[in-house]
Amino acid sequence: MFDRIESFFHRLRRRVSRSEWAIRHLGLRASEDTGEEPGLLLIQIDGLARHQLEAALKKGRMPFLKRLVDRSEYHLTTFYSGLPSTTPAVQAELYYGVHAGVPAFSFRDRSTGETGMMFCSEWAKKFEAEFQARAEGLLKGGSSWSNIYSGGADWRRATSARRAMVWGTCGGQASFATCWCSRC
C-alpha cells in the first residue's frame, strides 16, 4: 500500500519538475538509464575557501545548495588541496588519488625543455594517461563536465584531456568563457 502511494508521489514530482517540464515542452530527449541510487556529486569552485562558502550559505546567497545541505541528503566536506593548489593537481588527487601529480598549471618540462600548460590537450592527455596507469578513475561509470581530466568517466564534456581549451582571448575578443581551438 505504502509503496503505491510513494510511487504515485514520485511520478507526481516528476510531472511538476522544471527539468521534466522543459524536456516535454522543448522536445528534448530524456536522459537514459538514470538511476535512483545514491551517487557522488563533486562541485569544485576555484578559490572558494570553506569559511566563505559557509558565510554565503548563512547569508542566503546560495539558496539551492543550502536546501540540499539542510535536507541532510548532502553534506559539506573539507578537502585540503595540497601543493600546488591548482585545478590540475587537485583533480589528479580527487579523481586518481595521485598526490602532487602535476608540478604546476604552467611549467617547464626538464626532459624536453618545452613549456607545459595544462589547458592544452596534449599535456592534459599525457598526465591523465600516467594517472590512469596507476589507478581507476573515481568517475568511472559517471560523467565529467568542464574538468581538466575525465576522471575515468564514461561520459565527458569539455575536459582538457579531450580537446584543447584556452582561456583569455578568443578570436581577438577578451573572454572568460572556454574557447575551443587547435593551437595547443
C-alpha distance (Angstrom), angle and dihedral (degrees) to the residues before:
residue distance angle dihedral
M1 . . .
F2 3.79 . .
D3 3.79 92.3 .
R4 3.84 90.1 56.7
I5 3.82 90.8 50.1
E6 3.79 91.2 47.3
S7 3.80 90.4 47.4
F8 3.81 90.7 50.8
F9 3.80 92.2 52.7
H10 3.80 91.2 45.7
R11 3.83 90.5 54.6
L12 3.81 90.4 45.1
R13 3.83 91.7 51.9
R14 3.80 89.6 51.1
R15 3.83 91.6 50.7
V16 3.81 92.4 53.9
S17 3.80 95.5 38.2
R18 3.82 112.3 120.2
S19 3.78 92.3 -135.7
E20 3.81 92.9 48.5
W21 3.81 89.9 46.7
A22 3.82 90.6 51.3
I23 3.81 91.4 48.9
R24 3.81 91.6 52.7
H25 3.81 97.5 43.2
L26 3.79 99.0 40.0
G27 3.78 94.0 46.6
L28 3.80 94.1 -118.8
R29 3.78 125.7 153.4
A30 3.78 117.0 -108.0
S31 3.78 118.1 -124.3
E32 3.77 113.2 -92.9
D33 3.77 125.5 -132.1
T34 3.79 95.1 9.8
G35 3.75 107.6 166.6
E36 3.74 133.0 -144.7
E37 3.80 94.7 -144.9
P38 3.82 120.7 108.9
G39 3.77 116.8 -90.1
L40 3.76 141.9 168.1
L41 3.79 125.8 -85.6
L42 3.80 117.3 -170.9
I43 3.79 118.4 -170.4
Q44 3.78 113.4 -173.5
I45 3.79 116.6 -165.5
D46 3.79 109.9 -177.4
G47 3.80 115.2 -129.8
L48 3.81 96.1 7.1
A49 3.80 112.0 133.3
R50 3.81 120.8 -151.6
H51 3.82 92.9 -114.5
Q52 3.83 90.6 51.9
L53 3.80 90.6 51.2
E54 3.80 92.3 48.9
A55 3.83 91.2 48.2
A56 3.82 91.1 50.4
L57 3.82 90.8 49.6
K58 3.81 91.3 48.4
K59 3.84 92.6 49.2
G60 3.82 91.6 50.1
R61 3.81 95.1 -113.0
M62 3.80 93.4 128.5
P63 3.82 103.7 40.1
F64 3.81 97.6 161.6
L65 3.80 93.9 51.8
K66 3.81 90.6 43.9
R67 3.82 90.8 54.3
L68 3.80 90.6 50.8
V69 3.79 92.4 50.6
D70 3.83 93.8 42.6
R71 3.80 91.5 53.9
S72 3.82 87.6 59.5
E73 3.79 90.8 -129.4
Y74 3.79 89.1 110.6
H75 3.76 133.2 30.3
L76 3.77 136.4 -166.3
T77 3.77 118.3 -115.0
T78 3.78 126.9 -170.3
F79 3.77 116.3 -127.6
Y80 3.79 122.3 -169.1
S81 3.79 106.1 -137.8
G82 3.79 95.6 -151.6
L83 3.77 123.5 -154.6
P84 2.90 128.8 -20.0
S85 3.79 90.2 31.6
T86 3.79 94.1 -153.5
T87 3.79 128.4 129.1
P88 3.84 94.5 -109.5
A89 3.81 92.8 50.6
V90 3.81 93.7 45.4
Q91 3.80 92.9 47.7
A92 3.82 91.2 47.7
E93 3.79 88.7 56.3
L94 3.81 95.9 42.4
Y95 3.79 97.6 44.4
Y96 3.81 102.1 33.3
G97 3.82 106.4 15.5
V98 3.81 91.8 -118.4
H99 3.81 112.7 147.7
A100 3.83 116.1 -146.5
G101 3.81 89.9 -6.7
V102 3.79 94.0 156.7
P103 3.82 123.8 47.8
A104 3.84 94.4 -145.2
F105 3.79 140.8 -40.9
S106 3.81 88.7 -89.9
F107 3.81 119.8 20.3
R108 3.80 145.8 151.6
D109 3.81 114.4 -102.8
R110 3.81 104.1 -137.7
S111 3.79 94.5 -158.5
T112 3.82 95.4 55.4
G113 3.80 102.9 19.0
E114 3.82 89.4 -128.3
T115 3.78 125.2 133.9
G116 3.77 109.5 -117.2
M117 3.79 121.6 -152.0
M118 3.77 120.1 -172.9
F119 3.80 95.3 -144.1
C120 3.80 88.1 65.2
S121 3.76 112.5 93.4
E122 3.81 96.9 -135.1
W123 3.81 93.0 56.4
A124 3.79 95.2 43.4
K125 3.83 90.5 49.2
K126 3.81 91.3 49.1
F127 3.79 93.8 52.6
E128 3.80 94.7 41.1
A129 3.82 90.5 52.6
E130 3.83 88.6 55.4
F131 3.82 91.2 48.9
Q132 3.81 92.7 47.3
A133 3.81 89.6 53.0
R134 3.82 88.4 58.3
A135 3.80 101.7 42.8
E136 3.77 145.7 -1.4
G137 3.80 111.5 -99.7
L138 3.79 120.0 -102.6
L139 3.82 91.0 -129.9
K140 3.82 95.4 57.7
G141 3.78 108.6 141.5
G142 3.81 91.4 16.6
S143 3.77 138.5 75.0
S144 3.79 137.4 -91.3
W145 3.79 124.5 -152.9
S146 3.80 127.0 -170.6
N147 3.79 98.5 -14.3
I148 3.78 136.5 134.5
Y149 3.82 91.8 -121.6
S150 3.78 131.8 28.5
G151 3.80 92.4 -130.5
G152 3.80 87.9 -140.5
A153 3.82 91.5 -63.7
D154 3.77 116.7 163.4
W155 3.82 90.7 -143.7
R156 3.80 117.4 42.1
R157 3.78 135.3 169.7
A158 3.80 130.9 -178.4
T159 3.81 97.8 2.6
S160 3.81 119.5 151.5
A161 3.77 91.2 -134.8
R162 3.80 87.8 59.8
R163 3.82 101.5 45.0
A164 3.77 138.2 -1.6
M165 3.79 114.0 -85.6
V166 3.78 122.5 -168.3
W167 3.77 126.7 -175.3
G168 3.79 125.1 -162.8
T169 3.77 116.9 39.7
C170 3.73 122.3 19.3
G171 3.77 119.8 -178.2
G172 3.79 90.7 -15.9
Q173 3.82 92.3 -54.9
A174 3.79 120.5 113.7
S175 3.78 108.0 -122.4
F176 3.77 141.2 174.0
A177 3.79 90.4 -167.2
T178 3.75 124.4 91.9
C179 3.78 115.5 -86.8
W180 3.80 118.9 -160.8
C181 3.77 115.3 -143.6
S182 3.78 141.6 148.0
R183 3.81 101.1 -133.5
C184 3.81 97.4 98.4
